[in-house]
Amino acid sequence: MRYFQPLAAFLLALILLFFPLSAQAASSSSISRSVGKGELTGKDFSNQSLIGQEFTSVNLEQTNFNNADLRNVVFSSSTLKQASLHGADFTSGIAYLSDFTGADLSDAVLTEAIMLRSRFDEADITGADFTDAVLDGVQIKKLCARATGVNSKTGMATRESLGCR
């Protein structure tokens, strides 16, 4: 009997080593509505309420999100090259591994947004408010190099919201 527990533990460890259990987490798509995957190039979402929507692996090049309500929206592994988010409210949104190259983020509210591993090369950020947003340090440096203006809704200067020196 004194060998039973160590033997049972050894056999269980051996089984788990060769037949590991797969971890399955709840998908965010099961929690929120997903707009879709694939191609939405050039679509017009201007002035629409898209609160809590999810855009995963979507091509959103040249898509119009002007003045859209994007609070709590998720952009994951999506392309937003040349997209227009002028005046959009992206408060508490998530943009992970997304490409905003050449996008218009002017006068957008991006407060408390998490935008890790995303690119903002050549994006227009005039008057954008990044207060309490989380971005990669390299991206902050690049954004600070061209940050100008004051957000018309929040009154926050872009440079100040990014913590530029």
RAKAZI-V402917 format. One record per helix or strand of 2 or more residues. SS is the DSSP state (A for helix, B for strand). FROM is the first residue (numbers start at 0). LEN is the number of residues. If there is no record, write none. Layout:
ss={SS/SS}
from={FROM/FROM}
len={LEN/LEN}
//
This chain:
ss={A/A/B/B/B/B/B/B/A/A}
from={3/27/33/53/73/93/113/133/136/157}
len={15/4/6/6/3/3/2/2/8/5}
//
